[in-house]
Amino acid sequence: MEMTSYQPGTPSWVDIGVPDMDAAMAFYGGLFGWTFTEGSAEAGGYRNALIGDKRIAGFGPQMNPGPPFWSTYVATASADDTAAKVVAAGGQVIVAPMDVLDVGRMAVFTDDTGTFFSCWQAGTHPGAERVNEPGTLCWNELNTRNAEEAKAFYGAVFGWTSETSESPMMTYTQWYDDGRILGGMLHMGPQFPPQIPNNWLVYFAVEDTDAALAKVTELGGSVMMPPMDIPTGRFAVVGDNAGAPFAIIKLATDAG
């Protein structure tokens, strides 16, 4: 599905800071068939992953200590207004709103439990230009031990509402805005090791989950959670060749 704009409050972009750009391009290019733009000094070496000529995700040099991780950006009409709402709701501004050339304005935050997320105010760059098809972003999921606090926080910042369902396996919440499904939230219970922090997990669609898992290991990645069938498809959680976690899913329908 091609995207040229995103309504405010919708996850619209993902990127990652990597310790070795060549290794990251080899891994993700081999897994998803992505090609990459040249990294310019003006943009700090930042590159876009492409399918054809459409931007799918971003890659930059790793700035944070510790293992790398994928970042979720939520579209906003004003990064400055979002920053003010984050602070008012008990979160923190980690990177203050800043212009990124003419492509947009961004900021990085933590919510009131310390979970990292970002916002994107589009300029010439709307966000991911293809979604919900193999090789592209298809879901953003908050994994947290503080689900009730998260409902209040993201509701205050983005106006999201939520619907929670219980099953013997998990407690799962879907985020909504005016009836549109925006993403999900998994309540992390005691089965999750304490060293796993609250996090926004990024899902990429694949044509075949099991074949993609084999490719992940062939390319030097790891399987963090083996494949599981759920109503929306067959998914697994993996780590790339630098240890950054993400999920892959064969969607029950390619439309997502």
MARBAFI-453636 format. One record per residue (C-alpha): residue in one letter; x negated, y negated, z negated. Coordinates in nm, 4 decimals. Each point is the difference from the previous one (the first is absolute). Example, Ala and Ser with C-alpha at 12.3 -4.5 7.8 and 13.67 -1.06 7.14 Angstrom:
# residues 2
@banu->A x->-1.2300 y->0.4500 z->-0.7800
@banu->S x->-0.1370 y->-0.3440 z->0.0660
***
This chain:
# residues 256
@banu->M x->0.0000 y->0.0000 z->0.0000
@banu->E x->-0.1426 y->-0.3352 z->0.1039
@banu->M x->0.0092 y->-0.2879 z->-0.2500
@banu->T x->-0.0462 y->-0.3687 z->0.0750
@banu->S x->0.1131 y->-0.1428 z->-0.3352
@banu->Y x->0.0981 y->0.1060 z->-0.3527
@banu->Q x->0.2658 y->-0.1330 z->-0.2302
@banu->P x->-0.1402 y->-0.1392 z->-0.3245
@banu->G x->-0.0182 y->0.2677 z->-0.2697
@banu->T x->-0.0840 y->0.2798 z->0.2464
@banu->P x->-0.3330 y->0.1856 z->-0.0180
@banu->S x->-0.1646 y->-0.1137 z->0.3221
@banu->W x->-0.3710 y->0.0834 z->0.0025
@banu->V x->-0.2595 y->0.2276 z->-0.1569
@banu->D x->-0.3755 y->-0.0244 z->-0.0115
@banu->I x->-0.2981 y->0.1513 z->-0.1742
@banu->G x->-0.3470 y->-0.1072 z->-0.1088
@banu->V x->-0.2476 y->0.2715 z->0.0941
@banu->P x->-0.3598 y->0.0632 z->-0.1128
@banu->D x->-0.1107 y->0.1140 z->0.3476
@banu->M x->0.1860 y->-0.1417 z->0.3001
@banu->D x->-0.1464 y->0.2428 z->0.2533
@banu->A x->0.0941 y->0.2995 z->-0.2160
@banu->A x->0.3517 y->-0.1371 z->-0.0545
@banu->M x->0.0539 y->-0.0592 z->0.3709
@banu->A x->-0.1192 y->0.3528 z->0.0767
@banu->F x->0.2385 y->0.1489 z->-0.2582
@banu->Y x->0.3147 y->-0.1973 z->0.0828
@banu->G x->-0.0696 y->-0.0074 z->0.3718
@banu->G x->-0.0397 y->0.3764 z->-0.0055
@banu->L x->0.3136 y->0.0528 z->-0.2092
@banu->F x->0.2435 y->-0.2477 z->0.1582
@banu->G x->-0.1593 y->-0.0829 z->0.3354
@banu->W x->-0.0485 y->-0.3627 z->-0.1034
@banu->T x->-0.2403 y->-0.2299 z->0.1806
@banu->F x->-0.1429 y->-0.3077 z->-0.1692
@banu->T x->-0.0566 y->-0.3643 z->0.0798
@banu->E x->-0.3480 y->-0.1452 z->-0.0378
@banu->G x->-0.0635 y->-0.1496 z->-0.3433
@banu->S x->-0.0899 y->-0.3685 z->0.0198
@banu->A x->-0.2153 y->-0.1906 z->-0.2480
@banu->E x->0.2719 y->-0.2674 z->-0.0112
@banu->A x->0.2430 y->0.2612 z->-0.1372
@banu->G x->-0.2547 y->0.1552 z->-0.2370
@banu->G x->-0.0398 y->0.3098 z->0.2141
@banu->Y x->0.3718 y->0.0804 z->-0.0195
@banu->R x->0.1318 y->0.2290 z->0.2734
@banu->N x->0.3447 y->0.1032 z->0.1164
@banu->A x->0.0822 y->0.3624 z->0.0734
@banu->L x->0.1932 y->0.0275 z->0.3248
@banu->I x->0.2225 y->0.2372 z->0.1902
@banu->G x->-0.0167 y->-0.1338 z->0.3522
@banu->D x->-0.0108 y->-0.3747 z->-0.0570
@banu->K x->0.2267 y->0.0014 z->-0.3079
@banu->R x->-0.1382 y->-0.0697 z->-0.3475
@banu->I x->0.0653 y->0.2847 z->-0.2433
@banu->A x->-0.2155 y->-0.0674 z->-0.3091
@banu->G x->-0.2996 y->-0.2012 z->-0.1174
@banu->F x->-0.3536 y->0.0945 z->-0.1030
@banu->G x->-0.2534 y->-0.2164 z->-0.1782
@banu->P x->-0.3178 y->0.0430 z->-0.2035
@banu->Q x->0.0735 y->0.1211 z->-0.3530
@banu->M x->-0.0017 y->-0.2851 z->-0.2526
@banu->N x->0.1366 y->0.1709 z->-0.3120
@banu->P x->-0.1994 y->0.2329 z->-0.2262
@banu->G x->0.1048 y->0.3612 z->-0.0337
@banu->P x->0.1620 y->0.2228 z->0.2596
@banu->P x->0.1605 y->-0.1619 z->0.3074
@banu->F x->0.3780 y->-0.0191 z->0.0293
@banu->W x->0.2645 y->-0.1029 z->0.2510
@banu->S x->0.1776 y->-0.3301 z->-0.0692
@banu->T x->0.3681 y->-0.0693 z->0.0717
@banu->Y x->0.0983 y->-0.3503 z->0.1148
@banu->V x->0.3560 y->-0.1262 z->-0.0378
@banu->A x->0.1235 y->-0.2589 z->0.2499
@banu->T x->0.0817 y->-0.3411 z->-0.1425
@banu->A x->0.1109 y->-0.3371 z->0.1335
@banu->S x->-0.2403 y->-0.1674 z->-0.2461
@banu->A x->-0.2999 y->0.1618 z->-0.1645
@banu->D x->-0.0149 y->-0.2911 z->-0.2440
@banu->D x->0.3603 y->0.0473 z->-0.1113
@banu->T x->-0.0599 y->0.3744 z->-0.0393
@banu->A x->-0.3078 y->-0.0678 z->-0.2138
@banu->A x->0.2051 y->-0.2232 z->-0.2296
@banu->K x->0.2671 y->0.2707 z->-0.0348
@banu->V x->-0.2641 y->0.2634 z->-0.0760
@banu->V x->-0.1374 y->-0.2080 z->-0.2865
@banu->A x->0.3485 y->-0.0807 z->-0.1311
@banu->A x->0.0828 y->0.3740 z->-0.0025
@banu->G x->-0.3109 y->0.0900 z->-0.2007
@banu->G x->-0.2381 y->0.0959 z->0.2814
@banu->Q x->-0.3378 y->-0.1456 z->0.0891
@banu->V x->-0.1432 y->-0.1725 z->0.3057
@banu->I x->-0.3247 y->0.1799 z->0.0907
@banu->V x->-0.0680 y->-0.1851 z->0.3271
@banu->A x->0.1774 y->-0.3352 z->0.0251
@banu->P x->0.1980 y->-0.0732 z->0.3176
@banu->M x->-0.2419 y->-0.0659 z->0.2835
@banu->D x->0.0179 y->-0.0524 z->0.3745
@banu->V x->-0.1549 y->0.2698 z->0.2179
@banu->L x->-0.0989 y->-0.1967 z->0.3103
@banu->D x->0.3265 y->-0.0521 z->0.1928
@banu->V x->0.1290 y->0.3552 z->-0.0497
@banu->G x->0.1757 y->-0.0571 z->-0.3319
@banu->R x->-0.0206 y->-0.0839 z->-0.3691
@banu->M x->-0.0591 y->0.2672 z->-0.2617
@banu->A x->-0.0347 y->0.0558 z->-0.3735
@banu->V x->-0.0847 y->0.2942 z->-0.2231
@banu->F x->0.1784 y->0.0702 z->-0.3284
@banu->T x->0.0510 y->0.2502 z->-0.2749
@banu->D x->0.3479 y->0.0639 z->-0.1332
@banu->D x->0.0716 y->-0.0135 z->-0.3722
@banu->T x->-0.1471 y->0.3502 z->-0.0483
@banu->G x->-0.3212 y->-0.0698 z->0.1928
@banu->T x->0.0965 y->0.1572 z->0.3338
@banu->F x->-0.1609 y->-0.1688 z->0.3001
@banu->F x->0.2073 y->-0.1273 z->0.2937
@banu->S x->-0.0230 y->-0.2864 z->0.2481
@banu->C x->0.2205 y->-0.2330 z->0.2012
@banu->W x->-0.0210 y->-0.1128 z->0.3611
@banu->Q x->0.1363 y->-0.3249 z->0.1404
@banu->A x->-0.0170 y->0.0584 z->0.3746
@banu->G x->-0.1671 y->-0.2401 z->0.2383
@banu->T x->-0.0992 y->0.1433 z->0.3359
@banu->H x->-0.0231 y->0.3456 z->-0.1617
@banu->P x->0.3452 y->0.1352 z->-0.0968
@banu->G x->-0.1271 y->0.3156 z->-0.1696
@banu->A x->0.0016 y->0.3566 z->0.1274
@banu->E x->0.1152 y->-0.0157 z->0.3621
@banu->R x->0.1098 y->0.3653 z->0.0197
@banu->V x->0.1548 y->0.1998 z->-0.2863
@banu->N x->0.1925 y->0.3219 z->-0.0700
@banu->E x->-0.1665 y->0.2077 z->0.2706
@banu->P x->-0.3035 y->0.2323 z->-0.0034
@banu->G x->-0.3186 y->-0.1832 z->-0.0945
@banu->T x->0.1775 y->-0.2987 z->-0.1562
@banu->L x->0.1201 y->-0.1253 z->-0.3364
@banu->C x->0.3364 y->0.1456 z->-0.0977
@banu->W x->0.0443 y->-0.0404 z->-0.3783
@banu->N x->-0.1366 y->-0.1878 z->-0.3020
@banu->E x->0.0484 y->0.1519 z->-0.3430
@banu->L x->-0.0734 y->-0.1325 z->-0.3458
@banu->N x->-0.1297 y->0.2767 z->-0.2265
@banu->T x->0.0368 y->-0.1230 z->-0.3567
@banu->R x->0.0389 y->0.1049 z->-0.3607
@banu->N x->0.2007 y->-0.3183 z->-0.0601
@banu->A x->0.3005 y->0.0337 z->0.2290
@banu->E x->0.2437 y->-0.2142 z->-0.1981
@banu->E x->-0.2522 y->-0.2825 z->-0.0310
@banu->A x->-0.0663 y->0.0274 z->0.3739
@banu->K x->0.3695 y->-0.0335 z->0.0809
@banu->A x->0.0148 y->-0.3247 z->-0.1950
@banu->F x->-0.3282 y->-0.1348 z->0.1400
@banu->Y x->0.0557 y->0.0651 z->0.3710
@banu->G x->0.3620 y->-0.1035 z->-0.0320
@banu->A x->-0.1108 y->-0.3348 z->-0.1387
@banu->V x->-0.2759 y->-0.0537 z->0.2587
@banu->F x->0.1636 y->0.1306 z->0.3196
@banu->G x->0.3668 y->0.0396 z->-0.0899
@banu->W x->-0.0148 y->0.3760 z->0.0444
@banu->T x->0.2725 y->0.2214 z->-0.1383
@banu->S x->-0.0458 y->0.3695 z->-0.0675
@banu->E x->0.1780 y->0.3335 z->-0.0088
@banu->T x->-0.1447 y->0.2839 z->-0.2085
@banu->S x->0.0655 y->0.3721 z->0.0333
@banu->E x->-0.1015 y->0.2779 z->-0.2362
@banu->S x->-0.1041 y->0.3523 z->0.0935
@banu->P x->-0.1764 y->0.2796 z->-0.1873
@banu->M x->-0.3165 y->-0.0912 z->0.1920
@banu->M x->-0.0056 y->-0.3780 z->-0.0264
@banu->T x->0.1674 y->-0.3300 z->-0.0718
@banu->Y x->0.0033 y->-0.2002 z->0.3223
@banu->T x->0.1161 y->-0.3514 z->0.0811
@banu->Q x->0.0681 y->-0.1665 z->0.3337
@banu->W x->-0.0467 y->-0.3748 z->0.0399
@banu->Y x->0.2638 y->-0.2029 z->0.1864
@banu->D x->0.0561 y->-0.3525 z->0.1210
@banu->D x->0.3508 y->-0.0807 z->0.1247
@banu->G x->0.0576 y->0.3676 z->0.0686
@banu->R x->-0.3272 y->0.0500 z->0.1900
@banu->I x->-0.2278 y->0.2734 z->-0.1339
@banu->L x->-0.3440 y->-0.1500 z->-0.0565
@banu->G x->-0.2004 y->0.2741 z->-0.1693
@banu->G x->-0.0089 y->0.2273 z->-0.3004
@banu->M x->-0.1196 y->0.0435 z->-0.3561
@banu->L x->-0.1090 y->0.3224 z->-0.1669
@banu->H x->0.0045 y->0.0126 z->-0.3773
@banu->M x->-0.3311 y->0.1645 z->-0.0964
@banu->G x->0.0681 y->0.2464 z->-0.2793
@banu->P x->-0.2391 y->0.1971 z->-0.2204
@banu->Q x->-0.0902 y->0.2273 z->0.2925
@banu->F x->-0.2100 y->-0.2843 z->0.1427
@banu->P x->-0.3544 y->-0.0150 z->-0.1407
@banu->P x->-0.0522 y->-0.3093 z->-0.2177
@banu->Q x->-0.2936 y->-0.1150 z->0.2121
@banu->I x->0.2329 y->-0.0641 z->0.2969
@banu->P x->0.0975 y->-0.3675 z->-0.0266
@banu->N x->0.3348 y->-0.1472 z->0.0985
@banu->N x->-0.0293 y->-0.0593 z->0.3734
@banu->W x->0.1751 y->-0.0822 z->0.3265
@banu->L x->-0.0351 y->0.3091 z->0.2209
@banu->V x->0.0012 y->-0.0445 z->0.3783
@banu->Y x->0.1611 y->0.2617 z->0.2286
@banu->F x->-0.0988 y->0.0521 z->0.3635
@banu->A x->0.2145 y->0.2075 z->0.2336
@banu->V x->-0.1525 y->0.2994 z->0.1799
@banu->E x->0.1248 y->0.2430 z->0.2630
@banu->D x->-0.0874 y->0.3086 z->-0.2067
@banu->T x->-0.0827 y->-0.0196 z->-0.3717
@banu->D x->-0.1893 y->0.3281 z->-0.0192
@banu->A x->-0.2056 y->-0.0733 z->0.3102
@banu->A x->-0.0787 y->-0.3464 z->-0.1379
@banu->L x->-0.1115 y->0.1550 z->-0.3304
@banu->A x->-0.2409 y->0.2255 z->0.1851
@banu->K x->-0.1341 y->-0.3061 z->0.1824
@banu->V x->-0.0401 y->-0.1915 z->-0.3283
@banu->T x->-0.2258 y->0.2706 z->-0.1441
@banu->E x->-0.1876 y->0.0410 z->0.3296
@banu->L x->-0.0767 y->-0.3748 z->-0.0068
@banu->G x->-0.1324 y->0.0124 z->-0.3574
@banu->G x->0.3162 y->-0.0933 z->-0.1911
@banu->S x->0.1808 y->0.1932 z->-0.2708
@banu->V x->0.3475 y->0.1292 z->-0.0812
@banu->M x->0.1216 y->-0.1592 z->-0.3248
@banu->M x->0.3517 y->0.1430 z->0.0041
@banu->P x->0.0903 y->0.2925 z->0.2281
@banu->P x->0.2849 y->-0.0320 z->0.2494
@banu->M x->0.3562 y->-0.0106 z->-0.1260
@banu->D x->0.3315 y->-0.0090 z->0.1831
@banu->I x->0.2459 y->-0.2744 z->-0.0999
@banu->P x->0.3151 y->-0.1216 z->0.1789
@banu->T x->-0.1924 y->-0.2692 z->0.1888
@banu->G x->-0.2684 y->0.2365 z->0.1267
@banu->R x->-0.3110 y->0.1979 z->-0.0927
@banu->F x->-0.2650 y->-0.2008 z->-0.1807
@banu->A x->-0.3309 y->0.0325 z->-0.1828
@banu->V x->-0.2370 y->-0.2328 z->-0.1839
@banu->V x->-0.3584 y->-0.0056 z->0.1207
@banu->G x->-0.3244 y->-0.1861 z->-0.0537
@banu->D x->-0.2110 y->-0.1442 z->0.2785
@banu->N x->-0.3741 y->0.0630 z->0.0326
@banu->A x->-0.0685 y->-0.2701 z->-0.2616
@banu->G x->0.2693 y->0.1240 z->-0.2414
@banu->A x->0.2753 y->-0.2538 z->0.0744
@banu->P x->0.3415 y->0.1642 z->-0.0500
@banu->F x->0.2876 y->-0.0239 z->0.2471
@banu->A x->0.2922 y->0.2167 z->0.1066
@banu->I x->0.0852 y->0.1587 z->0.3327
@banu->I x->0.3482 y->0.1112 z->0.1000
@banu->K x->0.1656 y->0.1711 z->0.2931
@banu->L x->0.3255 y->-0.1932 z->-0.0005
@banu->A x->0.3212 y->0.1958 z->0.0332
@banu->T x->0.0751 y->-0.2383 z->0.2878
@banu->D x->-0.2588 y->-0.2094 z->0.1791
@banu->A x->0.2144 y->-0.3060 z->-0.0699
@banu->G x->-0.0860 y->0.0319 z->-0.3700
***
